[in-house]
Amino acid sequence: MEIPYTVKPRPDTGLYNAKVGIWLFLASEVMLFGAFFSAYILLRVGAPEGFWPDVATGWPHGLLNIPIGTFNTAVLIASSVTVVMAWAALKENNFPKFQKFMVFTVACALGFLTIKTFEYNEKFTHYVVRLKDGSAVTGHLNVDGHSPRFWTLQDVEEKKIEALKVEVDVPNKFRFPVGMKIPEAVHEAHKAGKHHEEKEFKVADIASLKAFVPSTATFFAIYFTMTFLHGLHVLAGALVLGYFAFLGRKFWQQHPEQFTNRIEVAGLFWHFVDLVWIFLFPVVYLL
Amino acid sequence: MIGIQYGITSLLFLLFGFLLMLAMRYQLAHPGQPIPLVGGLMEKALGEDMAKGGVMQADLYNAFGAMHGTIMVFLAIVPLLFGAFGNYVTPLQIGAPDMAFPRLNMASYHLFFWGGAVMLSSFFIPGGAAKSGWTSYSPLATMADSNFINGQTLWLVGMVLLITSSLLGAVNFIATIIQLRAKGMTWMRLPFFVWAQFVTAFLLLLAFPPLEAAGLMQLADNVLGTSFFLPTGLVVNGSKPDVSGGGSPLLWQHLFWFLAHPEVYVLILPAMGIVAEVIANNTRKPLWGYKSLVYAVLSIGFLAFIVWAHHMYLTGMGTKIATFFQTTTMMISIPSVIILTALFISLWGGSIRFNTPMLFALSFLPMFGIGGLTGLPLGFNASDIYLHDSYYVIGHFHYVVAPGTIFGIFAGIYFWFPKATGRMMSETLGKIHWFGSLICMNGIFMPMFIQGLRGMSRRMYDGGATYFGSGVGADPGVLRLNNAITAAAIALALFQLPFIFNFFWSIWNGKKVESDNPWEATTLDWQTPTPPPHGNFATEPVAHRGPYEYSVPGSKKDFTPQGQPG
């Protein structure tokens, strides 16, 4: 006996095996990301209110690049549309059209990842500088004209730098938690279009120096964990869809119906990956 | 057949987990004395820090304790019930040629195997295996070992592999049961074992991902230095660790128990399924209340998701929350009692055949009953505050899984052995195995209730000698029970020897079965050639009737197979 319903749907359920499988898999994925979102809520509710980095364990606000995040959202939504078009092209028996749409989808996925890489790099060169008097600022370092990655105070001392130049961020209004009074100076700086202010700190006065990495604050921990896990899903999707786009011709010619089913199943996964981002973007960037 | 691969691997893990426990029991009964036979070997293999002069050190006790729990639950019982029996029996019982996704099935086995290998390798790295209990509570789990690659890190990597394996398995099981049922195999004609597997698969599918998330977060805490579970102001050994803080230890507990409570039902439901099959077959009458059994198992599946915080009464939760979880916990005992009652009533008026599988299945009933009923005082907030983390909990939990689930597994092994090999296991050796196991299991776990009620705390590597040995509250009686328990554990080990011998001897020398259906059973798994070939069935099976048509009035034989037309 052969395994039934691998291609044709079972009459009473109306589904072929792989479609049942992918929906079940997505259910478990919902629980996986659901756990991360729940963790996000619990950690955030537990964080003390106040301006981060002044309240060291507070919740950092407004440090992610919203225009870039919005653009990336649009990229993923576009890819979600084209993956359906690719599937529809197969239903029309038009393989070249399928290939065109699928290549565009994969390009979107890779574009998303490239943009995300730049965003990550921007965080790795962005620092929180805590001074021994208890105050703290954020900003990029200026070491010979650029900001190095992942430095700690030890690196500064090893380079025998005595005064550290920092492009200190002038906080905008998004940096303040809802309900906190925004100082007048913030509005004025905004009107003047001032975003950075170069300051010099004596290394002897600095208590600690940390880039925006997962161990810097719980916000960054959950931000990096969730976006990295989502990024892995994007990468997995890009690999699978890319495989079908570039190496699928032979299988399509031999088993057109099964190939179309595979595109449908992979497309369902791809929609899910987009959907996660649709939740992730407002939660980590906007709220 | 992947089911058999799963079976052999996980039986080996079961034996290994049992040996860890034996070493621990020896230490509890004779603290500070070298472990006989293997003490010297342990010192050589695990290092002086762990077993100096063959004596189990505190760190080693903790590591064995954590790994005993992990191995038994995730590497032995779940793969045995779900991977082995589920894989082997479910497709046969629904009349399917194979699982829906055979390659996924293989991938699942490989992930399980490598997860187990990672777990085992952690014994031999500097600092030893994970030693923060099978629950791995933070911040202890993150702070216990300062090596960069430590036992806890490997534990987490192993867990992520095992969880992924279970998820693939769960997807495969549900898809198989929904899609590959034979013609005529409607939902209400499914054998109860298949229903139990179906609900179990859903529990694994939906409860495991949160633990995977928690595992990844704890991995980040250990490796990347994040503070998901490390609170602000944490002090370890008198100094403040260099972490950002702002995390929540309770978050770990919530995510952990969100899996680990449904996991308890993962451990028990398939065993109930096996027991139901064996009882129906050996009482020669239909299961009493098949529909109530099905609805009860579905209710358990649903309620299992909303009881997890009864493991956390001592975390200082509000009384309203505690009341909620206390109520749901009492509710979930109702379907469990329905199942047990239906199985008991099934015995009434049957002409019972007392063969080895049936003896194990019969002893499952009172053993699980004791395990279940002793759980009620733990489910109540007020009494749990006293009993929490005492040996009472150990006794309760082990009554459910050791003489409960493991007896179910033994019943299943003796029952389906002729299907897999074409030979019967020896009845005489089987009965010795059963009788000895039943006595010894009770000898081990019954005294634990007494110790726990007396206030003896779990996870003390000297067996409580510090608290009960001298001074105020001295109670040498409680300590003497340790010796009794250890003696029973060693006897239990000896009574497993007939089983191990019987298992291997019967593969080649057991009595050959005379037909494909030696137990004269009704379900489709006995209508295949023995052993089932690739594709399982010689001709396409069709289900013409319900699963338990025994002793139908007016029919010539006392059983009417599901596949028999007319």
HADDOCK unambig.tbl for C-alpha pairs under 7 A between the chains (distance, minus, plus):
assign (segid A and resid 1 and name CA) (segid B and resid 97 and name CA) 5.68 0.50 0.50
assign (segid A and resid 1 and name CA) (segid B and resid 535 and name CA) 4.80 0.50 0.50
assign (segid A and resid 1 and name CA) (segid B and resid 537 and name CA) 6.74 0.50 0.50
assign (segid A and resid 2 and name CA) (segid B and resid 97 and name CA) 6.35 0.50 0.50
assign (segid A and resid 2 and name CA) (segid B and resid 535 and name CA) 6.40 0.50 0.50
assign (segid A and resid 3 and name CA) (segid B and resid 97 and name CA) 5.93 0.50 0.50
assign (segid A and resid 3 and name CA) (segid B and resid 98 and name CA) 6.55 0.50 0.50
assign (segid A and resid 3 and name CA) (segid B and resid 100 and name CA) 6.84 0.50 0.50
assign (segid A and resid 4 and name CA) (segid B and resid 180 and name CA) 6.94 0.50 0.50
assign (segid A and resid 10 and name CA) (segid B and resid 179 and name CA) 6.85 0.50 0.50
assign (segid A and resid 17 and name CA) (segid B and resid 100 and name CA) 6.73 0.50 0.50
assign (segid A and resid 17 and name CA) (segid B and resid 175 and name CA) 6.52 0.50 0.50
assign (segid A and resid 17 and name CA) (segid B and resid 179 and name CA) 6.42 0.50 0.50
assign (segid A and resid 20 and name CA) (segid B and resid 175 and name CA) 5.85 0.50 0.50
assign (segid A and resid 21 and name CA) (segid B and resid 171 and name CA) 5.81 0.50 0.50
assign (segid A and resid 21 and name CA) (segid B and resid 172 and name CA) 6.90 0.50 0.50
assign (segid A and resid 21 and name CA) (segid B and resid 175 and name CA) 5.79 0.50 0.50
assign (segid A and resid 24 and name CA) (segid B and resid 171 and name CA) 5.80 0.50 0.50
assign (segid A and resid 25 and name CA) (segid B and resid 171 and name CA) 6.25 0.50 0.50
assign (segid A and resid 28 and name CA) (segid B and resid 205 and name CA) 5.57 0.50 0.50
assign (segid A and resid 28 and name CA) (segid B and resid 206 and name CA) 5.40 0.50 0.50
assign (segid A and resid 28 and name CA) (segid B and resid 209 and name CA) 6.21 0.50 0.50
assign (segid A and resid 31 and name CA) (segid B and resid 206 and name CA) 6.11 0.50 0.50
assign (segid A and resid 31 and name CA) (segid B and resid 209 and name CA) 5.66 0.50 0.50
assign (segid A and resid 31 and name CA) (segid B and resid 210 and name CA) 6.25 0.50 0.50
assign (segid A and resid 32 and name CA) (segid B and resid 209 and name CA) 4.49 0.50 0.50
assign (segid A and resid 32 and name CA) (segid B and resid 210 and name CA) 5.30 0.50 0.50
assign (segid A and resid 32 and name CA) (segid B and resid 213 and name CA) 5.97 0.50 0.50
assign (segid A and resid 35 and name CA) (segid B and resid 210 and name CA) 5.01 0.50 0.50
assign (segid A and resid 35 and name CA) (segid B and resid 213 and name CA) 6.34 0.50 0.50
assign (segid A and resid 36 and name CA) (segid B and resid 213 and name CA) 6.39 0.50 0.50
assign (segid A and resid 39 and name CA) (segid B and resid 251 and name CA) 6.82 0.50 0.50
assign (segid A and resid 43 and name CA) (segid B and resid 247 and name CA) 6.28 0.50 0.50
assign (segid A and resid 43 and name CA) (segid B and resid 248 and name CA) 6.72 0.50 0.50
assign (segid A and resid 47 and name CA) (segid B and resid 246 and name CA) 6.31 0.50 0.50
assign (segid A and resid 57 and name CA) (segid B and resid 244 and name CA) 6.83 0.50 0.50
assign (segid A and resid 57 and name CA) (segid B and resid 245 and name CA) 6.36 0.50 0.50
assign (segid A and resid 57 and name CA) (segid B and resid 246 and name CA) 5.04 0.50 0.50
assign (segid A and resid 214 and name CA) (segid B and resid 226 and name CA) 5.65 0.50 0.50
assign (segid A and resid 215 and name CA) (segid B and resid 224 and name CA) 6.53 0.50 0.50
assign (segid A and resid 215 and name CA) (segid B and resid 225 and name CA) 5.12 0.50 0.50
assign (segid A and resid 215 and name CA) (segid B and resid 226 and name CA) 4.04 0.50 0.50
assign (segid A and resid 215 and name CA) (segid B and resid 227 and name CA) 6.69 0.50 0.50
assign (segid A and resid 215 and name CA) (segid B and resid 243 and name CA) 6.95 0.50 0.50
assign (segid A and resid 215 and name CA) (segid B and resid 244 and name CA) 6.41 0.50 0.50
assign (segid A and resid 216 and name CA) (segid B and resid 244 and name CA) 5.86 0.50 0.50
assign (segid A and resid 217 and name CA) (segid B and resid 244 and name CA) 5.61 0.50 0.50
assign (segid A and resid 218 and name CA) (segid B and resid 226 and name CA) 6.94 0.50 0.50
assign (segid A and resid 218 and name CA) (segid B and resid 227 and name CA) 6.01 0.50 0.50
assign (segid A and resid 218 and name CA) (segid B and resid 228 and name CA) 6.32 0.50 0.50
assign (segid A and resid 218 and name CA) (segid B and resid 246 and name CA) 6.17 0.50 0.50
assign (segid A and resid 218 and name CA) (segid B and resid 247 and name CA) 6.56 0.50 0.50
assign (segid A and resid 221 and name CA) (segid B and resid 226 and name CA) 5.91 0.50 0.50
